[in-house]
Amino acid sequence: MKRCTEFLTKRPRVFFIRSFFIYAALILSVFTLSSTARAQVAVRGETVYTMAGEPIKDGVVLINNGKIERVGQASQIRIPSNYRQLRARVVTPGLIDARSVVGLSGYLNQPTDQSQLELSAAIQPELRAFDAYDARERLVEWLRRFGITTVHTGHAPGALISGQTMIVKTVGDTVEEAVVVQTAMISASLGQAGLGQGGKPPGTRAKEMAMLRAEFLKARDYINKLATAKEEQKPARDLRMEALSRVLRGEIPLLIAADRAQDIITALRLQKEFGIKIVLDGAAEAYLVIDQIKAAGVPVIVHPTMERTAGEAENLSMETAATLRRAGIPVALQSGYETYVPKTRVVLFEAGVAAANGLSFTDALSTITIDAARILGISNRVGSLETGKDADLALFDGDPFEYTTHVTGVIVNGKVVSEEAQ
């Protein structure tokens, strides 16, 4: 009877413990296998545009642990048997939107999801896009389905200095998971977009520049005091001055939205006066001042090709990207800042129209891949298909710029995040 009692009390316990470890091992094994499956992928394309050389016919991109392992012709690359294989007519690097407000502005177009512009003051460089970005915003997912894997987003034009921008991948449930560069640039506006509203300053272009100069002079003084003053005399921490100090030190550029030729020239004057890096945003009339832009060595994130010809963009041209590129000026395309639903354009379509208006296919693709990456300072990670770079790819069933073509797959950081034809 005693032995029977021991069996009934101890045996179930032993069985439970053994079962627990067996099931735990099985779960861990399945998790490991599924992770490996996600991490090891071979993408084969009839044409692979690496943006680091000539297109590869019948090419293969091997992906391992989130990075590009190898790129080349299928005849020269052996695909390991445990790699998941995807096929497409055309393979490109993941697309890059060089200027957006997505994630700060949402698809509902309601006050609750519109954080891209704070109008309580004219100059607010301390505002961080990082604190406002919603990684779960449906527009982010929507863009990703069109092959857009990296976005330079943040505070919109519409204030003299509206805040900071950031660079994110179009994946992740939190901003920490999505972020590539936490503070990429500081967004400023000249011309009508930079003028105050409701009688607030600045009210004229002259006042815009006076206010900007005053702030940069304060920031320069702030830097000097931090460097030279005794500890007890150092200035108190100032978030606004800290942000502008980064521009003065050359750590980040000032992103200046300016469409009129006169405002573009003013932006170049500000660059020269303070010795700062700038990037032009929009620049609808850039074709009128090409020599000055080129001499200043300033890149341009061109207005969306299909932007409406209204207001200060009334003289824009669909050939602006092609005109600037022919002049040797670095150019990227953007989706821009939409004031109406669905609150964002798609740079894939913008590049397609640019390709029909003076840009070659390769040059148009460059504006939303490697050239955009270079202007944003992230070409060491994205923008081209090269060994060691982030495994961000877009797969198409035809010419990416043809209206009838679909995006058949999207890979971000080595993970297949979309396989539905869009």
Secondary structure, 3 states (H helix, E strand, C coil): CHHHHHHHHHHHHHHHHHHHHHHHHHHHHHHHHHHHHHHEEEEEEEEECCCCCCCEEEEEEEEECCEEEEEEEHHHCCCCCCCEEEEEEEEEECEEEEEECECCECCCCCHHHECCCCCCCCECCCCCHHHCCCCCCHHHHHHHCCCEEEEEEECCCCCCEEEEEEEEECCCCCHHHHEEECCCCEEEECHHHHCCCCCCCCCCHHHHHHHHHHHHHHHHHHHHHHHHCCHHHCCCCCHHHHHHHHHHCCCCCEEEEECCHHHHHHHHHHHHHHCCCEEEEECCCHHHCHHHHHHHCCCEEECCCCCCCCHHHCCCCCCHHHHHHHCCCCEEECCECCCCCCCCCCHHHHHHHHHCCCCCHHHHHHHCCHHHHHHHCCCCCCCCCCCCCECCEEEECCCCCCCCCCEEEEEECCEEEECCCC
